[in-house]
C-alpha cells in the first residue's frame, strides 16, 4: 500500500514581501501554490498511490472567487481518473465557518465531519482513517481525545490539524500530546498545521509533512509532502518528496571585508550563485544579511546600491533570483566610524541589552506588564500567520535581540530593500 500525506497547501495564497522590479522572476513565482498542487497530483499519479491525505488548510481562507474551486475540482478529477481517493480535514484557515463559497467536488473526494470524529474504512486495503475537521478557526479543544481507539486487524491512520504540544510561530490549535496520539493505537498519524517538516515519532510514525510551497521569508528551504509505503507486514517507510516551484532563503554571511563596491558585489555574487545551485537552480527569493561589510564599499546613493544588487542577483541566478531584502549588519562598534568615547558607550548599550535577555526576573516583570496589552489585541494579530504573543518569555527575548540589532544597524550599518 502506498499513500501521500500532504498538508497546508494554502491554495491561491499570495507570495508575501516580494516587490516587483525589472528582471525579477515574476512568471516563475506567479501562482506558485497552484503549481505545487499540480506537482502533488503528478506525483500521486506517477507513484500510483492508493489515496491522498490532506491534513488541513487546503485553502488559505475564503475564496476570492469561484476560480479557486474550479481549479481544485479539475485537479481532483485527474486523481479520480486514476482511481485515487482523497481524504481531507479542514484546518484553521479553511474552517467550515470561514468558507462561504462551495463547488461540488468529484466523488473521489471525502471531507471529514467538523461536528465529531469520523472513521472511513477502506475494506479493500484494510485501512481505517480517523479524522475531524475544524468547525471554526480557533479550536482550543483536544480533538484527538475524541478519536476512537484503533480498529482491530487493519492499518489505522489518524488525520489531524494540530499544533501538537506547541511549535514556535504556530498558534495552539487543537492542542494535544504525542502520548495522547500514541494511546489511540494507530499505525500512522498524518498531522498538519506546522509548516516545517518534522518526524515527531518513529513508532508509531507521527509526521508533519510541512507545507507544499513556501510563501514568505519565514518558510525557507525545500517544501513538499510525505510519500508513505506500507509493506504487507505493516512496516512503514516515509520519504519526503519536493513539490515546490520556488524557494525562500535567508542567507547570513559574516566577516565580510570589502575594499570597494566591486569587492562587495563579487562576494555577494558568489554567495548567491552557491545558494542558487544548492537549490537545483530553482527560482529563489533571497534575504541576505551581511555582517561586517565596510561602509566605504557602499555608495551613498541608495538607488545606485539597490540597482547594483539587483543586477548582481540577476546575473548570479541567470534571472532566477529575486532579492527580497539585503541587510548590512554591524554587530560591534568600528573605531573607523565612531570616536572612541562613542564606541565605548555604544558597546555598553549593546552589552546592557544583551544582559536583559538573561534576566529572568526582568523578563517576568515585562511579561506581566504586557499581558493586559496582549489581551486587547484583535484576533487577527493573535491568530494569524505570525501570531503576536507579547507575554511570552521567548517573545520578549526576541524583542530585546531585535532592539540590539536595530540599534546596531541604524547607527552603524545600512539596510536596503530591493
N, C-alpha and C positions, 0 to 999 in steps of 0.2 A: 504493500500500500504506500501511496505517495500523496502528499498534500502540501499546499503552500499556506504559510502563516504570514499575513501582512497586517498592517495597522497604520493609522494616522496618514491616510492618503491625502486628506485635505484638498479634495478636488476643486480646481479653479481658485486656489489660494494665490494671492499676489506675491511676487518676489519683493521683499522689503529692503529699502536702503540703497537701491540702485538708481543713480542719476544718469539719465541718458546723455551721451555725448558722441561726437563723430568718432567712428571706429570701434565703439563698444559692440560686443556680440549680441545685439538686441534679438535677432531672429532665433539664435541658438537658445536663448533664455526664455523667450516668449512661450507661454503655455507649458512650462516645464512639468507641473504636476500632471497634466493630461498625457504628456509624452511618457512620463514614468509609469502611468497606469497602463498605457499601451504596451510598454515593455513587460509589465506584470502579466498581461494577458498572453503576450507572445511566449513568455517563459512557461506559463501553465500549459499551453498547447504543445510546445516543443517537448516538455518533460512528460506529457501525457499524465498529468496528475489526476487523482480521483476527485478531489474537491479543493476549493479555496476558502480559507477563513479570513475574515476581516474583523479585527478586534477594536472597532470603534473609530470615530472621526473619519468616516469615508468622505464626508463633506466638511468644508471649513465653516459652514454656517448656512443660513437660509440662502436658497438660490437667488441670484440677481435676476435670472430669467429661466425659461424652460430649456435653454440650450445645455445647461449643466446636466439635467436629467436625460435629455436626448442623447448626449454623448455617452453617459454611463450606460444607458439602455443598449446602445449599439455595441459597446464592449462586452456587456453581459451576454448579448445574443451570440457573440463569437464563441464564448465559452459553452453556451447551450448547444451550438452546432457540433462541438467536440464531446458532448456528453459530460461536461464538467459542472458540478453543482457549486453554488456559492452560499456561504453561511455568514451572516453579518449581525453584529450587535452595534447599537448606536452608542456614541460617546458624548462627552460634554459639548463638543462643537456641533454635533448633528443630533442632539437630543430631540425627542418627539415634539417637545414644546417649542423648539426653535425652527423646525422645518415646516413652512406653511404651504409650499408647492410640492406636488406629487405627480408622478407619472407611473403608469403600470409597467413593472419590470417583467422580463421573461420569466417563465415558471421554474427555471433552474435556480432562481434567487430566493433565499429564505431569510427574512428579517425576524430576529428573535423578539419575543414579547418584552415590553417595558414594564408590565404590571407585576410579573412574577417569573421566577426561573422556569425555563422550558427545556425539555430534553427531546432531541431528534435522534431516532435510532436508524442507522443505515444497515439494514439487515444483510445485504449482500456482502458488505465489508466487515460486518461485525463491529461497528463503531457507534458509540453513543456520544453526541455532542451536547453539552450543557451550557446554556447561556442566558443572559438577561441584559437588555439594553437600558439606556437612560431615558426616563420619562421627562426629566428636566435637566438643566445644565449642571446645577450644583447638587451632586449626590454625595451626601455625607455618611450614609449608611454602608455597612459592610455587606455588599450584595452577595459576595461569595458565601457568606454564612448561611444563606438560604438555599444554596445549590444542594441538590440531592447527593447522597452517597453514590459511589461508583456502582454501575450495573455489573453484575457478575458475568464472566465469560465473554467479555468484549473489551475493546480498546476505548477507554474513556478520555474525552477531551473537555477541558473547561475553557470557555471563551469569555473573556472579561476585559473591560476597560477600567483600569485602576492605577492608582499611584502606589499601590502595594503599601509598604511601611514608610513611604516618603522618599522622594527623589528630588535633588536640587533643581530649582527652576520649574517645578511642576506642582500645580495645586493639588491638595489632598482630596481627590475624588475617589469614592468607593474604596476607602482605605481598608486594608486587610493585612495579613502577615503570611510569610512563606509557610509557617507552621500550620496556619489555618487552611491554606490550599492543600498542603500535603495530607491533612487529616481527611480529606474527601476521598482519598484513594485513587485519584485519577492518574492516568499514564502520561498526560501532557497538558500543560496549562499554556494556552495561547493568549498572551496579555497584550494590551495596547495602552496608549497614553504617554508613555515615556519615549521621547524621540531619539534617544541613543540606544543602539543595540546592546542588549545585556542578557547573558545566560545566567539567570538568578540561581538556578539549582540544576544539577545534572540528573539526579534521581529522586523523585520523578523530574522530568525536564520541565523547567519553568522559564519561559523566554519572553523578553521584549524584543521584537524584531527591529524597532526603531521606525522612523517614518521613511517613506519610499523616495522622498525628494526634499533636500534641504531648502529652506525658504528664506533664511536670513543668516546673519553672521554668527548667531548662537547655535546654528545647526551645521557644523563643519564636518568634513570628511565624507567617506562613501556612505550611501544610503541604499536601502533595498528591502528585501524580505527574507524569510527563512524557509528553505526547502526541507521538508521533513520526510524521511523514509523510514518505514516501519517494517522490519523483517517478519517472517512467519512466526518466529518465536517471541515476537514482541519487542525486540531490540530497537531502540530509537536512535536515529542518526540525523543530526541537523547540519545544515550548510547555509551560510549567508550567500545570497545572490544579489549582485548590484542591479539596480533599476534606474538610478538617477541619470539625468542627461546633462546636468551641470552641477558644480560643487562650489561650496564656500570654504575659504581657507583663511585662517588667522595665522599670520607668519610674523614671528618676532625674532629679530636678529640683534645681537649685542656686540659691543666692542668695535663699532664701525669707525674707521679713521679715513676720512676723505679730505684730500687737499683742495679739491675743487669740484665743480658741478660734474665734470666729466668722470671723475673717480666715483662720485656718488651714483651717477646713473649707470655706470658699468657694474658696480656692485649690486645695485637693485636688479638690474637686468639678469645677472647670473642667478640671483635668488629666485626670481620669478620663473626663469627657464627651468630650473630644477623642480620647482613646485608643479609646473605645468606637465613636465614629463613624468613626474611621480604619480600624477593623476591621469595617466594614459592619454594625455593631450586633450582631455575633456575641458569644455569651457569652464573657466574659473572666475568666481567673484572673490577678490582678494582684499583683505585689510592687512596692511603692512605696518608693523611697529618697529621703528629703527631706533635703537638706544645708543647714544654716544656719538651721533653724527655731528661733525664740526659745523658750526653755523656758517662759517665762511664758504662752505661748499654749496650753500643755498642762495639763490638770487633773492633780492629784496622784493621783487615783484611777484606776488602770489600767483598771478595769472600765468606768468612765464613758468614758474615751478610746476603748476598744475598741468600745463601743456607738455612740458618736458617729461613728466612722469607718465602721462597718458601715452605719449609716443613710445616711451621705453616699454610699457606694458604691452602695447600693440605689437611691437617687434619681437618681444620675448616670447609671446604666445601665438605668434602668427595670426593675430586678430582674435584669439580665443580667450584673452584675459580681460576681465572687467575690474578696474581698480576702484573698489568701493570707497576706500579711505586709506590715507597714509599718515602715520603719526611719527614725529621725531621727538623722542623722549630723552630727557637729560635727568638721570637719577640722582646726581650729586652736583654741588657747585663746581664750576670750572673757573680756575683762577684767571683764565684768559678773558673771561667775560665779566667777572664780578671782583670789585675791590676785596681785599682780604677780610675786612670787617664785615662786609655784607655777606661774603661767602660763609663766614663762621656763623653769622646769625641765621642764615638760611639752613645750614646744617643742623643747628639746634632745633629749628622749627620742624624739619623733617623727622629728626630723631624723636621729638616730642609726640608727633602724630603717630609714629611707628609704635611708641610705647603705649599709646592709648589702646591699641588693638589687643594687647596682652593684659590689660587691667580689667579683671572680671567684675570688680565692684563698680567701676565706672560704666562698664557696658550694661550691667544690671540697672543702674540708675537711668541710663539713656533709654533702655527698653521700657521702663516704667513710664517715663515721660512721653514716649512715643505711642504707647498703647492706645490712649484715648484718641489720638490723631488717626491712628490706623483704623479704628472703628468707624470713623467718619468718612473714610474714603469710599467712593462709589464702587459698586460691584465690579464694573469693567476694569478698574485698576487692580482689584484684589484677585480677580479670577481670569485675567486674560492670558496671552501667550507668555508674558513676562510679569507674573503677579508680584505686587508690592507687598512685602511683609516687614513693615517698619520695626516691629518689636522684636524680631528675631536677632540673636547674637551674631549670626553669620552676616545678616544684612548690615548691621552696624559696623562690623569689622570691614566688610567690603566697602562701605561708605567712607570709612577712615582711609583706606587704601586709595580710593578714588580721589579724595581730597589731596592726599600726598602727591599723587601723580598729576593731578590737575595743577597744583601749585608749581610743581617742577616743570611741567610742560608750558605753562603760561609765562613763568618767569625766566626759564632757561631754554625753552625749546620752541618748536613750531609744529602745527598740525595743519594738514591740507586735506580737504575733502574734494577729491576729483569729481 
